[in-house]
């Protein structure tokens, strides 16, 4: 397996685990991962939030860690990346308003490059209009957006993931093992024990 170059899109108030875990796990198996946020440069930080499921009508939110970016959004060339990973949380809510972000998502989708999106990251996929006819999972509150964008919302357990063509999606961070496993399959990553 050749190491892949993965673009990791995050932003202020992205979910902490959905930022930290995939960023580190993808590097741990040998891939190069460039973490970016519009308007920020390498070495700058984004604030994250910890979302937990404590029996309320929706998730609770607590302050997370400061996550240091290792690349500048304005300097990236999407054609140089093999895949895109998108953190969930509240960041996609405002990232989807950035035309350059939408163009970036469309580049990966139209090129049939692997895209891993978790939780609220489906908001970016819907805004980019790239999920028509695709089975897409997300945090349940994003189901209407997935459906309005022509996607088939996959109502799966919180610790499950679904792959449809080049998309790997999951409801939230409890799905990390399955979501990352399926993404690694799309990347052609082989781990031998």
Phi and psi in degrees as GROMACS dihedral restraints (atoms count N, CA, C in turn):
[ dihedral_restraints ]
;  ai    aj    ak    al  type     phi  dphi    fc
    3     4     5     6     1   -85.7    20    10
    4     5     6     7     1   139.1    20    10
    6     7     8     9     1   -61.5    20    10
    7     8     9    10     1   144.0    20    10
    9    10    11    12     1  -103.6    20    10
   10    11    12    13     1   157.9    20    10
   12    13    14    15     1  -106.4    20    10
   13    14    15    16     1   117.5    20    10
   15    16    17    18     1  -114.8    20    10
   16    17    18    19     1   132.5    20    10
   18    19    20    21     1   -93.3    20    10
   19    20    21    22     1   126.9    20    10
   21    22    23    24     1  -113.6    20    10
   22    23    24    25     1   115.3    20    10
   24    25    26    27     1   -99.7    20    10
   25    26    27    28     1   124.4    20    10
   27    28    29    30     1  -141.7    20    10
   28    29    30    31     1  -176.3    20    10
   30    31    32    33     1  -172.7    20    10
   31    32    33    34     1   176.2    20    10
   33    34    35    36     1   -57.8    20    10
   34    35    36    37     1   133.7    20    10
   36    37    38    39     1    67.5    20    10
   37    38    39    40     1    23.9    20    10
   39    40    41    42     1   -65.5    20    10
   40    41    42    43     1   156.0    20    10
   42    43    44    45     1   -66.6    20    10
   43    44    45    46     1   131.4    20    10
   45    46    47    48     1   -54.8    20    10
   46    47    48    49     1   -55.3    20    10
   48    49    50    51     1   -64.7    20    10
   49    50    51    52     1   -36.4    20    10
   51    52    53    54     1   -73.8    20    10
   52    53    54    55     1    -7.8    20    10
   54    55    56    57     1  -100.1    20    10
   55    56    57    58     1   -56.6    20    10
   57    58    59    60     1   -65.1    20    10
   58    59    60    61     1   -50.1    20    10
   60    61    62    63     1   -63.7    20    10
   61    62    63    64     1   -54.1    20    10
   63    64    65    66     1   -65.8    20    10
   64    65    66    67     1   -36.3    20    10
   66    67    68    69     1   -57.2    20    10
   67    68    69    70     1   -46.9    20    10
   69    70    71    72     1   -75.2    20    10
   70    71    72    73     1   -41.1    20    10
   72    73    74    75     1   -64.7    20    10
   73    74    75    76     1   -41.3    20    10
   75    76    77    78     1   -66.5    20    10
   76    77    78    79     1   -34.3    20    10
   78    79    80    81     1   -69.9    20    10
   79    80    81    82     1   -37.1    20    10
   81    82    83    84     1   -61.9    20    10
   82    83    84    85     1   -28.4    20    10
   84    85    86    87     1   -94.6    20    10
   85    86    87    88     1     8.4    20    10
   87    88    89    90     1   105.2    20    10
   88    89    90    91     1     0.7    20    10
   90    91    92    93     1   -83.8    20    10
   91    92    93    94     1   154.4    20    10
   93    94    95    96     1   -90.2    20    10
   94    95    96    97     1   128.5    20    10
   96    97    98    99     1  -126.5    20    10
   97    98    99   100     1   120.0    20    10
   99   100   101   102     1  -104.5    20    10
  100   101   102   103     1   116.1    20    10
  102   103   104   105     1   -95.1    20    10
  103   104   105   106     1   125.4    20    10
  105   106   107   108     1  -133.2    20    10
  106   107   108   109     1   159.1    20    10
  108   109   110   111     1  -146.6    20    10
  109   110   111   112     1   131.1    20    10
  111   112   113   114     1   -53.7    20    10
  112   113   114   115     1   138.4    20    10
  114   115   116   117     1    81.9    20    10
  115   116   117   118     1     1.3    20    10
  117   118   119   120     1  -127.6    20    10
  118   119   120   121     1   152.7    20    10
  120   121   122   123     1  -109.5    20    10
  121   122   123   124     1   167.5    20    10
  123   124   125   126     1   -56.1    20    10
  124   125   126   127     1   137.4    20    10
  126   127   128   129     1    92.8    20    10
  127   128   129   130     1   -19.3    20    10
  129   130   131   132     1   -81.0    20    10
  130   131   132   133     1   165.6    20    10
  132   133   134   135     1  -118.7    20    10
  133   134   135   136     1   155.3    20    10
  135   136   137   138     1  -116.1    20    10
  136   137   138   139     1   147.1    20    10
  138   139   140   141     1   -83.3    20    10
  139   140   141   142     1   137.8    20    10
  141   142   143   144     1  -111.9    20    10
  142   143   144   145     1   169.0    20    10
  144   145   146   147     1  -130.8    20    10
  145   146   147   148     1   143.1    20    10
  147   148   149   150     1   -97.8    20    10
  148   149   150   151     1   118.6    20    10
  150   151   152   153     1  -104.2    20    10
  151   152   153   154     1   130.3    20    10
  153   154   155   156     1  -130.4    20    10
  154   155   156   157     1   161.2    20    10
  156   157   158   159     1  -113.5    20    10
  157   158   159   160     1   101.8    20    10
  159   160   161   162     1  -119.7    20    10
  160   161   162   163     1    23.3    20    10
  162   163   164   165     1    91.6    20    10
  163   164   165   166     1     3.3    20    10
  165   166   167   168     1   -83.5    20    10
  166   167   168   169     1   178.9    20    10
  168   169   170   171     1   -67.2    20    10
  169   170   171   172     1   -24.4    20    10
  171   172   173   174     1  -142.4    20    10
  172   173   174   175     1  -177.5    20    10
  174   175   176   177     1   -70.2    20    10
  175   176   177   178     1   155.2    20    10
  177   178   179   180     1   -92.8    20    10
  178   179   180   181     1   160.0    20    10
  180   181   182   183     1  -131.2    20    10
  181   182   183   184     1   132.8    20    10
  183   184   185   186     1  -131.3    20    10
  184   185   186   187     1   156.2    20    10
  186   187   188   189     1   -60.9    20    10
  187   188   189   190     1   140.0    20    10
  189   190   191   192     1  -106.0    20    10
  190   191   192   193     1  -156.7    20    10
  192   193   194   195     1   -86.9    20    10
  193   194   195   196     1   166.8    20    10
  195   196   197   198     1   -86.3    20    10
  196   197   198   199     1   127.4    20    10
  198   199   200   201     1  -109.2    20    10
  199   200   201   202     1   124.2    20    10
  201   202   203   204     1   -88.2    20    10
  202   203   204   205     1   126.2    20    10
  204   205   206   207     1   -77.3    20    10
  205   206   207   208     1   147.5    20    10
  207   208   209   210     1  -115.4    20    10
  208   209   210   211     1     8.3    20    10
  210   211   212   213     1  -151.5    20    10
  211   212   213   214     1   160.7    20    10
  213   214   215   216     1  -101.5    20    10
  214   215   216   217     1   128.3    20    10
  216   217   218   219     1   -54.6    20    10
  217   218   219   220     1   -44.5    20    10
  219   220   221   222     1   -68.5    20    10
  220   221   222   223     1   -15.2    20    10
  222   223   224   225     1   -98.5    20    10
  223   224   225   226     1    -6.9    20    10
  225   226   227   228     1   -78.2    20    10
  226   227   228   229     1   151.6    20    10
  228   229   230   231     1  -121.1    20    10
  229   230   231   232     1   105.0    20    10
  231   232   233   234     1   -55.0    20    10
  232   233   234   235     1   -29.6    20    10
  234   235   236   237     1   -66.8    20    10
  235   236   237   238     1   -14.8    20    10
  237   238   239   240     1   -88.9    20    10
  238   239   240   241     1     1.0    20    10
  240   241   242   243     1  -112.3    20    10
  241   242   243   244     1   145.4    20    10
  243   244   245   246     1   -88.8    20    10
  244   245   246   247     1   -22.4    20    10
  246   247   248   249     1  -158.9    20    10
  247   248   249   250     1   164.7    20    10
  249   250   251   252     1  -127.6    20    10
  250   251   252   253     1   134.0    20    10
  252   253   254   255     1  -122.1    20    10
  253   254   255   256     1   138.0    20    10
  255   256   257   258     1  -127.3    20    10
  256   257   258   259     1   123.9    20    10
  258   259   260   261     1   -74.4    20    10
  259   260   261   262     1   151.7    20    10
  261   262   263   264     1   -94.6    20    10
  262   263   264   265     1  -148.1    20    10
  264   265   266   267     1    87.0    20    10
  265   266   267   268     1  -154.4    20    10
  267   268   269   270     1   -86.2    20    10
  268   269   270   271     1   -13.7    20    10
  270   271   272   273     1   -55.8    20    10
  271   272   273   274     1   -44.9    20    10
  273   274   275   276     1   -58.4    20    10
  274   275   276   277     1   -26.0    20    10
  276   277   278   279     1   -57.7    20    10
  277   278   279   280     1   -40.4    20    10
  279   280   281   282     1   -99.3    20    10
  280   281   282   283     1   -27.0    20    10
  282   283   284   285     1   -61.8    20    10
  283   284   285   286     1   -31.6    20    10
  285   286   287   288     1   -69.0    20    10
  286   287   288   289     1    -9.7    20    10
  288   289   290   291     1   -87.7    20    10
  289   290   291   292     1    -5.8    20    10
  291   292   293   294     1   -95.4    20    10
  292   293   294   295     1   116.3    20    10
  294   295   296   297     1   -59.4    20    10
  295   296   297   298     1   -34.0    20    10
  297   298   299   300     1   -67.9    20    10
  298   299   300   301     1   -35.1    20    10
  300   301   302   303     1   -66.8    20    10
  301   302   303   304     1   -44.2    20    10
  303   304   305   306     1   -60.8    20    10
  304   305   306   307     1   -44.4    20    10
  306   307   308   309     1   -61.2    20    10
  307   308   309   310     1   -38.6    20    10
  309   310   311   312     1   -62.3    20    10
  310   311   312   313     1   -49.1    20    10
  312   313   314   315     1   -60.1    20    10
  313   314   315   316     1   -42.5    20    10
  315   316   317   318     1   -63.7    20    10
  316   317   318   319     1   -37.3    20    10
  318   319   320   321     1   -56.8    20    10
  319   320   321   322     1   -48.8    20    10
  321   322   323   324     1   -68.1    20    10
  322   323   324   325     1   -41.4    20    10
  324   325   326   327     1   -66.3    20    10
  325   326   327   328     1   -46.7    20    10
  327   328   329   330     1   -69.1    20    10
  328   329   330   331     1   -25.7    20    10
  330   331   332   333     1   -87.7    20    10
  331   332   333   334     1     4.0    20    10
  333   334   335   336     1    53.6    20    10
  334   335   336   337     1    33.8    20    10
  336   337   338   339     1   -84.2    20    10
  337   338   339   340     1   146.7    20    10
  339   340   341   342     1   -57.0    20    10
  340   341   342   343     1   135.4    20    10
  342   343   344   345     1  -128.2    20    10
  343   344   345   346     1   121.2    20    10
  345   346   347   348     1  -107.2    20    10
  346   347   348   349     1   119.1    20    10
  348   349   350   351     1  -129.7    20    10
  349   350   351   352     1   134.6    20    10
  351   352   353   354     1  -128.0    20    10
  352   353   354   355     1   145.9    20    10
  354   355   356   357     1    61.4    20    10
  355   356   357   358     1  -123.4    20    10
  357   358   359   360     1   -76.7    20    10
  358   359   360   361     1    -1.3    20    10
  360   361   362   363     1   -60.6    20    10
  361   362   363   364     1   -21.3    20    10
  363   364   365   366     1   -60.6    20    10
  364   365   366   367     1   -22.9    20    10
  366   367   368   369     1   -62.0    20    10
  367   368   369   370     1   -36.4    20    10
  369   370   371   372     1   -69.7    20    10
  370   371   372   373     1   -42.1    20    10
  372   373   374   375     1   -62.5    20    10
  373   374   375   376     1   -41.3    20    10
  375   376   377   378     1   -66.4    20    10
  376   377   378   379     1   -45.1    20    10
  378   379   380   381     1   -63.4    20    10
  379   380   381   382     1   -32.2    20    10
  381   382   383   384     1   -81.1    20    10
  382   383   384   385     1    -7.0    20    10
  384   385   386   387     1    57.0    20    10
  385   386   387   388     1    51.0    20    10
  387   388   389   390     1  -119.4    20    10
  388   389   390   391     1     6.7    20    10
  390   391   392   393     1  -113.7    20    10
  391   392   393   394     1    10.1    20    10
  393   394   395   396     1   -55.1    20    10
  394   395   396   397     1   122.7    20    10
  396   397   398   399     1    79.8    20    10
  397   398   399   400     1     3.3    20    10
  399   400   401   402     1  -101.6    20    10
  400   401   402   403     1   146.6    20    10
  402   403   404   405     1   -85.8    20    10
  403   404   405   406     1   114.3    20    10
  405   406   407   408     1  -128.7    20    10
  406   407   408   409     1   130.6    20    10
  408   409   410   411     1   -99.7    20    10
  409   410   411   412     1   162.3    20    10
  411   412   413   414     1  -170.6    20    10
  412   413   414   415     1   173.6    20    10
  414   415   416   417     1   -57.3    20    10
  415   416   417   418     1   136.1    20    10
  417   418   419   420     1   -51.6    20    10
  418   419   420   421     1   -31.5    20    10
  420   421   422   423     1   -65.4    20    10
  421   422   423   424     1   -15.6    20    10
  423   424   425   426     1   -93.1    20    10
  424   425   426   427     1    -1.9    20    10
  426   427   428   429     1   -54.7    20    10
  427   428   429   430     1   -43.8    20    10
  429   430   431   432     1   -60.6    20    10
  430   431   432   433     1   -37.0    20    10
  432   433   434   435     1   -68.0    20    10
  433   434   435   436     1   -40.6    20    10
  435   436   437   438     1   -60.7    20    10
  436   437   438   439     1   -46.5    20    10
  438   439   440   441     1   -66.2    20    10
  439   440   441   442     1   -41.9    20    10
  441   442   443   444     1   -65.5    20    10
  442   443   444   445     1   -26.1    20    10
  444   445   446   447     1   -86.6    20    10
  445   446   447   448     1     6.3    20    10
  447   448   449   450     1    86.7    20    10
  448   449   450   451     1     8.4    20    10
  450   451   452   453     1   -84.3    20    10
  451   452   453   454     1   160.8    20    10
  453   454   455   456     1   -98.6    20    10
  454   455   456   457     1   104.0    20    10
  456   457   458   459     1   -65.9    20    10
  457   458   459   460     1   122.8    20    10
  459   460   461   462     1   -91.2    20    10
  460   461   462   463     1   104.6    20    10
  462   463   464   465     1   -86.4    20    10
  463   464   465   466     1    88.8    20    10
  465   466   467   468     1  -116.2    20    10
  466   467   468   469     1   164.9    20    10
  468   469   470   471     1   -57.7    20    10
  469   470   471   472     1   153.7    20    10
  471   472   473   474     1   -63.1    20    10
  472   473   474   475     1   -18.4    20    10
  474   475   476   477     1  -106.0    20    10
  475   476   477   478     1    17.9    20    10
  477   478   479   480     1  -111.9    20    10
  478   479   480   481     1   168.7    20    10
  480   481   482   483     1  -141.8    20    10
  481   482   483   484     1   164.4    20    10
  483   484   485   486     1  -137.8    20    10
  484   485   486   487     1   140.4    20    10
  486   487   488   489     1  -114.1    20    10
  487   488   489   490     1   130.9    20    10
  489   490   491   492     1  -137.0    20    10
  490   491   492   493     1   113.5    20    10
  492   493   494   495     1    57.1    20    10
  493   494   495   496     1  -119.7    20    10
  495   496   497   498     1   -96.3    20    10
  496   497   498   499     1     8.0    20    10
  498   499   500   501     1  -102.8    20    10
  499   500   501   502     1   132.0    20    10
  501   502   503   504     1  -121.2    20    10
  502   503   504   505     1   120.0    20    10
  504   505   506   507     1  -132.0    20    10
  505   506   507   508     1   157.0    20    10
  507   508   509   510     1  -153.5    20    10
  508   509   510   511     1   158.4    20    10
  510   511   512   513     1   -71.4    20    10
  511   512   513   514     1   -37.1    20    10
  513   514   515   516     1  -173.0    20    10
  514   515   516   517     1   177.9    20    10
  516   517   518   519     1   -57.2    20    10
  517   518   519   520     1   -26.1    20    10
  519   520   521   522     1   -60.5    20    10
  520   521   522   523     1   -15.7    20    10
  522   523   524   525     1   -87.6    20    10
  523   524   525   526     1     2.0    20    10
  525   526   527   528     1   -46.7    20    10
  526   527   528   529     1   -49.6    20    10
  528   529   530   531     1   -56.7    20    10
  529   530   531   532     1   -45.5    20    10
  531   532   533   534     1   -75.2    20    10
  532   533   534   535     1   -41.4    20    10
  534   535   536   537     1   -61.7    20    10
  535   536   537   538     1   -47.3    20    10
  537   538   539   540     1   -67.7    20    10
  538   539   540   541     1   -38.3    20    10
  540   541   542   543     1   -59.5    20    10
  541   542   543   544     1   -48.1    20    10
  543   544   545   546     1   -66.2    20    10
  544   545   546   547     1   -36.3    20    10
  546   547   548   549     1   -65.0    20    10
  547   548   549   550     1   -41.8    20    10
  549   550   551   552     1   -63.0    20    10
  550   551   552   553     1   -35.4    20    10
  552   553   554   555     1   -61.9    20    10
  553   554   555   556     1   -47.3    20    10
  555   556   557   558     1   -61.3    20    10
  556   557   558   559     1   -34.2    20    10
  558   559   560   561     1   -75.5    20    10
  559   560   561   562     1   -14.6    20    10
  561   562   563   564     1    80.3    20    10
  562   563   564   565     1    20.8    20    10
  564   565   566   567     1   -77.8    20    10
  565   566   567   568     1   129.4    20    10
  567   568   569   570     1  -115.7    20    10
  568   569   570   571     1   128.0    20    10
  570   571   572   573     1  -116.1    20    10
  571   572   573   574     1   120.2    20    10
  573   574   575   576     1  -111.4    20    10
  574   575   576   577     1   135.0    20    10
